[in-house]
Amino acid sequence: MRPRTAVPMIETTALALAALIFAAALLYSSVGHAGASGYLMAMALFGLAPAVMRPTALTLNILVAIIATWKFWRAGRFSWPLFWPLALTSIPGAYIGGLVQLPGAWYRPLLGAVLLYAAWHFLRQPESDARPLKPMPRAAALASGAGIGLLSGLTGVGGGIFLSPLLLMAGWGHMREVSGVAAAFILVNSVSGLLGVIANAPALHQVLPEALPLWALAAVAGGWIGAEYGSRRLKSEILQRLLAAVLAIAGVKMLVT
């Protein structure tokens, strides 16, 4: 049996985490997100080591983002012109961030405040899909992609919790296409960030928890259900209320962990 640095977990703990991961995947995927901040929050509650949390969250993120991207794309909720300028710079940014093990105490309160503000914004006044859109400046898209990608790699999230409110509040996209773009954005950033983590920790397989297959199954199930309803059946206003809930959860998580 190969050695593991992760703390062995009893079955009840693994099952409880699986339930939380399922719930996070269902909620986040309904708005085109993959749930990394929710997975990180759940793992932090159970005391998993940071070295275990980041690659585990990115792995689960990739699985759910694949489902969400496919579901929103099939429903016609994806915009290539909106996606590619952001992804172009976010992919190398996420890889660089994945290489770095940076203490996060100094920026977590600021990020938490920004996320909570965005949640309040959407609860106060959901953006209408009937409003006219503004053109997305290419320079702003490239800079935003690079910054969000770097932050994604550093923290182990896919970046959707930062991208979605930016696109909506700037008026660059409507809710449903923003959800589709966010799903694909999260996918490429999670893959790039995980590759960066692997490059910096070749023995990654030794720290991944034994319960990962169970958690992956829970994430896939929750992601499939959430993405199906979010891409086809939920109204824009409901999606934005759910996004506000996701942002609030992530913001509180940033402030208290």
C-alpha positions in Angstrom: 0.0 0.0 0.0 1.4 3.4 -1.0 2.1 5.9 1.8 -0.2 8.9 2.2 0.4 12.1 4.0 -3.3 12.9 4.3 -5.0 12.0 7.6 -7.1 8.8 7.2 -10.7 9.6 7.6 -13.4 7.5 9.1 -16.3 6.5 7.0 -18.8 8.9 8.7 -16.6 11.9 8.0 -16.2 10.9 4.4 -20.0 10.5 4.0 -20.7 13.8 5.7 -18.3 15.6 3.4 -19.8 13.8 0.4 -23.2 15.2 1.3 -21.8 18.8 1.6 -20.0 18.4 -1.7 -23.2 17.2 -3.4 -25.1 20.2 -2.1 -22.3 22.6 -3.1 -22.1 21.1 -6.6 -25.8 21.3 -7.1 -26.1 25.0 -6.0 -23.0 26.3 -7.8 -23.6 24.4 -11.1 -27.0 25.9 -11.4 -25.3 29.3 -12.1 -22.5 27.8 -14.2 -20.0 27.5 -11.3 -18.2 24.3 -10.2 -18.3 24.7 -6.5 -14.6 25.0 -5.5 -15.1 27.6 -2.8 -17.9 25.4 -1.3 -15.6 22.3 -1.4 -12.8 24.3 0.3 -15.2 25.5 3.0 -16.5 22.0 3.6 -13.0 20.5 3.8 -11.9 23.3 6.1 -14.8 22.5 8.5 -13.4 19.0 8.8 -9.8 20.1 9.3 -8.2 18.8 6.1 -4.7 20.0 5.5 -4.3 22.9 3.0 -1.9 20.8 0.9 -4.8 18.3 0.5 -7.6 20.9 0.0 -6.4 22.8 -3.0 -5.7 19.8 -5.4 -8.9 18.0 -4.2 -11.0 21.1 -4.8 -9.5 21.6 -8.3 -10.1 18.0 -9.2 -13.8 18.1 -8.2 -14.0 21.5 -9.9 -12.9 20.0 -13.2 -15.5 17.2 -13.1 -18.4 19.6 -12.4 -17.2 22.2 -14.8 -17.1 19.7 -17.6 -20.8 18.9 -17.0 -21.8 22.5 -16.6 -19.9 23.6 -19.7 -21.6 20.9 -21.8 -25.1 21.6 -20.4 -24.9 25.3 -20.9 -23.3 25.0 -24.4 -26.0 22.5 -25.5 -28.7 24.9 -24.3 -27.2 27.7 -26.4 -26.0 29.6 -23.3 -22.4 30.2 -24.4 -20.6 33.1 -26.0 -17.2 32.5 -27.7 -16.5 36.2 -28.2 -17.0 36.8 -24.5 -15.0 33.7 -23.5 -11.8 33.7 -25.4 -10.2 37.1 -24.5 -10.7 36.2 -20.8 -9.4 32.7 -21.1 -6.4 33.7 -23.2 -4.7 35.3 -20.2 -6.4 33.4 -17.4 -4.9 30.0 -18.4 -1.2 31.0 -17.9 -2.2 33.1 -14.8 -3.9 30.1 -13.2 -0.8 27.9 -13.9 1.5 30.4 -12.3 -0.8 30.7 -9.3 -0.8 27.0 -9.0 2.9 26.9 -8.7 2.9 29.3 -5.7 1.9 28.3 -2.2 1.1 31.8 -0.9 -0.3 32.6 2.5 -3.8 34.0 2.0 -4.5 35.9 5.2 -3.8 39.3 3.8 -6.2 39.2 0.9 -9.0 37.0 2.2 -10.8 39.8 4.1 -10.7 42.0 1.0 -12.0 39.3 -1.3 -14.7 38.3 1.2 -15.9 41.9 1.3 -16.0 42.2 -2.5 -17.9 38.9 -2.8 -20.4 40.0 -0.1 -20.9 43.3 -1.9 -21.6 41.5 -5.2 -24.1 39.3 -3.5 -25.9 42.3 -2.0 -25.9 43.9 -5.4 -27.7 41.0 -7.0 -30.2 40.6 -4.2 -30.9 44.3 -4.2 -31.5 44.6 -8.0 -31.2 41.6 -10.3 -29.9 42.5 -13.7 -32.5 42.2 -16.5 -31.7 40.1 -19.6 -33.6 42.8 -21.5 -31.1 45.6 -20.8 -28.7 46.6 -23.6 -25.2 45.2 -23.3 -22.0 47.2 -23.5 -19.0 46.1 -25.6 -16.3 44.4 -23.6 -13.0 46.3 -24.1 -10.3 43.9 -25.2 -7.6 45.3 -22.9 -10.0 45.1 -19.9 -10.9 41.5 -20.7 -7.2 40.5 -21.0 -6.3 42.2 -17.8 -9.3 40.8 -15.9 -8.6 37.3 -17.2 -5.0 37.4 -16.1 -5.9 38.7 -12.6 -8.7 36.2 -12.0 -6.6 33.3 -13.4 -3.8 34.1 -11.0 -6.1 34.3 -8.1 -7.8 31.1 -9.1 -4.5 29.2 -9.1 -3.4 30.7 -5.8 -6.7 29.8 -4.0 -7.7 26.6 -5.7 -11.0 28.0 -7.1 -11.9 28.2 -10.8 -12.6 31.9 -10.8 -16.3 31.9 -11.6 -17.2 33.6 -8.3 -15.1 36.6 -9.5 -15.9 36.4 -13.2 -19.7 36.3 -13.1 -20.3 39.4 -11.0 -17.7 41.3 -13.1 -19.4 40.5 -16.4 -22.9 41.2 -15.1 -22.1 44.4 -13.2 -20.1 45.7 -16.2 -23.0 45.0 -18.5 -20.9 42.7 -20.8 -23.2 39.8 -20.8 -26.7 38.5 -19.8 -27.1 36.0 -16.9 -27.5 32.8 -18.9 -24.6 33.4 -21.3 -22.5 34.6 -18.4 -23.2 31.3 -16.7 -22.1 29.3 -19.8 -18.9 31.4 -20.1 -18.2 31.0 -16.4 -18.5 27.2 -16.7 -15.9 27.0 -19.5 -13.7 29.6 -17.8 -13.7 27.6 -14.6 -12.9 24.4 -16.5 -9.8 25.8 -18.3 -8.6 27.6 -15.1 -9.0 24.5 -12.9 -7.1 22.3 -15.3 -4.3 24.9 -15.6 -4.2 25.5 -11.9 -4.0 21.8 -11.1 -1.2 21.3 -13.6 0.7 24.1 -11.7 0.1 22.3 -8.4 1.3 19.0 -9.9 4.4 20.7 -11.3 5.2 22.0 -7.9 4.3 18.7 -6.1 5.1 15.6 -8.2 3.9 13.3 -5.4 0.4 14.7 -5.6 -1.1 11.2 -5.6 0.2 10.7 -2.1 -1.8 13.6 -0.6 -5.1 13.1 -2.4 -7.6 11.6 0.1 -8.8 8.0 -0.1 -12.4 9.3 -0.1 -11.8 11.3 -3.4 -13.7 8.8 -5.6 -16.8 9.0 -3.3 -16.6 12.8 -3.3 -16.1 12.8 -7.1 -19.3 10.8 -7.5 -21.2 13.2 -5.2 -19.9 16.2 -7.1 -20.8 14.7 -10.5 -24.4 13.9 -9.3 -24.9 17.3 -7.8 -23.3 19.1 -10.8 -25.5 17.2 -13.3 -28.7 18.1 -11.5 -27.8 21.7 -10.9 -26.5 22.3 -14.4 -29.6 20.7 -16.0 -32.0 23.0 -14.2 -29.8 26.1 -14.4 -29.2 25.8 -18.2 -32.8 25.0 -19.2 -35.4 25.5 -16.6 -34.6 28.3 -14.2 -35.5 31.9 -14.9 -32.8 34.6 -15.0 -34.1 36.2 -11.8 -33.9 32.9 -9.9 -30.4 32.3 -11.3 -29.3 35.6 -10.0 -30.8 34.9 -6.6 -28.9 31.7 -6.5 -25.7 33.4 -7.7 -26.1 35.9 -4.8 -26.4 33.0 -2.4 -23.3 31.4 -3.8 -21.3 34.7 -3.6 -22.5 35.3 0.0 -21.4 31.8 1.1 -18.0 32.2 -0.6 -17.6 35.7 0.9 -18.3 34.5 4.4 -16.0 31.6 3.8 -13.2 34.0 2.8 -13.8 36.1 6.0 -13.9 33.3 8.6 -11.3 30.8 7.3 
